[in-house]
């Protein structure tokens, strides 16, 4: 798991490396074992007063697509440098108004063993048309848990960071240049 200090360094690297005019602001930098996801805020399109929701939605989608095409070379250059530096793939996304869109992101395979009652849950989701496969059904379940337990997951992640800090202070970690018992 990545610590908050490592996450801040990563966010700082991107904040310093991204071209100033790429985003209005850097909204989010998230990281896991395989991937770094960079999401920035872009300006909403200017519309005539009284524009319909349909017009607003179409304008936002067009703005996101225009941004994606126009900034591709800059984003690829930053991603290559980051992938070399951090040894992780970089994915991109934007926020425009209330819309959030991810352009590229990896779908990492995860192996799991499930007992029959758990498989039956997945198969029920498939039979109901909620998912196309057990893999889709499991991803749906994870998103559902994530949506309803954000606060709990945040507290759990904070606790894990504390455990890592305490573990790093343990007796098996000697400072650089400290004498060993053999000397």
N, C-alpha and C positions, 0 to 999 in steps of 0.2 A: 504494500500500500504506500502511496505517496504522502509525504508529510505536508503540513500547511506551509512550512518554510520552502520546500521544494516546489510546491504549487505557486508560491509567490515569486520565486526566482524564474520559473517558467513563464508566468504571466508578464513579469518584467522584461524578459528576453523578447517576447513577442511585441510588447508595447514599444520597446526600443528599436526593434528590427523592422516592423511594418512601416511602409511608406505613410507619411503623415496624412495624405489625402485618401487613403484607402477606405477608412471607416470614419463616421462621425465620432464614434467611441468604440472601444474594445469592450464588448458586453460580457464575454465569458471565455475562459480558457479552461478546459477540463482535460483530464488525463487518466488513463488506466494503463494496464500492462502493455497493450498493443498500440494505442492510438492517442494522439493529442487532437482535440477538437477546438478550433478557434472560431468564435462567433462574434461578429461585429454589428453595430447598429449603422444603418444607412438611412439617408433622408427619405421621408415619405414624398410621393409625387404631389405636386400642387394641382389641385382640382378646383373647378368652379364651385362657388358656394351652392349648397343644396344638391351636390352630386349624390346619386343613388348608391346604395350599398354594393350593388352589382358593378357599377362603374368604379367605385373605390377598390373593390377586390381585384378587378381586372388591371387597374393601374398599378397596384402594389405588386401583383404577379409579374407584370411587364417590367417594373423597376428592378425587381430581384433578378430577372433573366438578363436584363441589360447589364446590371452590375456584374453578374457572373461572367458574361462574355468579355466585357471590357477589362476586367481585372485579372483574367486568367493567367497571363504571363507573369505578373507581379506575384500572384499567390503561389504559382508553381516554383518560382525562384526562391521565395521564402521557405516553402515547404521542403525543397531539396536541402537547403542549408540546415533547417531544423531537424530533418530526418537524419542527416549526417551527424549533427551535434547531439541529439537526444536518443537516437536509435529507435525511433517510433514513427509510424506513419502519421501524417498530418491531414486532418479533414477540415473542411470549411463550411461556414454557414453564416446567415445574416438574420437580423431582425429589422423589419420595416413595418412601422405602425404596430399593429397587434399580431402580425404574421411572423412566424419563425420558419426558416427554410434551411435545411442542410443540403449542401451540394454533393459532397462526397463523404462517405463514411464507410468504414469496414464493418462487415458482419462476421465477427469472429466465431468460429465453431466452439461449442462448449459440450463436453461429454458428460453425461449424467446417467445414473442408474435409478430407475423408478420402479417401485413395486406396483402391483396390479391396481390398487385403489387410486394411485396417482396417475397411472396410465389411463384409467377410466375417466378421470377428469379431463385429460387432454382429448380423449376420443369423443367425449360428449361435446366439447367445443367444436370439434371437426364435424360431427353429425349435425350440429345446430347451424353450421355455416359461418361460425365466428372465425374459424381458422381453416387453412387448406391442408395443414399437416401437423404432426406432433411438434415439430420444430416451431411452426408459427403459433401453435397453441401455447407452448411453453413461453415464447417471447411475449405473447399477449398477457399471460399470467404475471410475468415479471413486471411489465408496464403497469398492470393493475395494482400490484403490491407497491411499486414505486410511487404511484400517484397517491395512494392512501396512507403511506407511511414515511413521507419525506422527513418529517420532524424526527421520528424514531431513527431512521437511517443516518441522519445528520449527527444525532447524539452518539450513535454507535461508532461512526467514523471518527468523531472527536475523541472518544474513549480509546480507540485503537491508536491514534496519534500519541496519546498520553502513554500508553503501554510501550510504544516504540521509543519514546524519549527516556523512560525509566530503564528499559532494556539496554539502551545505549550507554547508560551510566553504570552498568553492571561491572563485576570484577574481571570479566573476560576482555574488556576493552581497555587497552593501555594507551596513554597519550603517546604521540610521536616522540621518539627520542628518549622515552622513559627506560631506565635500566631494567633488564630482565633478571630473573633469579639465577641464571647460569653465569652471569658476569662476575 
